[in-house]
Amino acid sequence: GLFLFMIWNFDILFLFYTDCQMDIFEHEEFSGINVTSFFTPDTFVCQTICTYFPNCLFFTFFTKEWQIESQRNLCLLKTSASGIPEALTLRENAISGFGLLNCRRYFPACNSRTYVHMNFLGDELNVTYTKGPRACQQVCTDMIRCQFFTYFPFQESCNEER
């Protein structure tokens, strides 16, 4: 079943406008206007993209267990006129949260995690041959405009992307 309910009051509204909101809402989908969507490996990457993507205030991420196979690992970046979601909808295998723009003092822009069997798509900046994924990551770190990389161990090539 589908359950829709309001959780916001004036105090919470004020809190979201002024404070860092780091809560994650498991099995909940936020209502709002979809800005865009990306496939991401996890909630952390989804939240990071939302934090730095223009007009994204909050997000909903569909986990790898999501019932619609074509939407698994889908990250929906959202906004609203009020600045907060109007409601939460109970959705199994959905996770929602807020961009952390107000939390920059606590939240690093750089993600040092690596993901196995994950190919990040984007505009290729460079293809370089390196000795392993850490070396590839360092090449990306040192390159202006490189936001993420994909390392292919069989060809031992490193694609930096933005």
Buried (B, 14 or more C-beta within 10 A) or exposed (E): EEEEEEEBEEEEEEBBEEEBBEEEBEBBBBBBEEBEBBBBBBBBBBBBBBBEBEEBBBBBBBBEEBEEEEBBBBBBBBBBEEEBBBBBBEBEBBBBBBBBBBBEEEBEEEEEEEBEEBEBEBEEBBEBEBEEBEBBBBBBEEBEEBBBBBBEEEEBBBBBBE
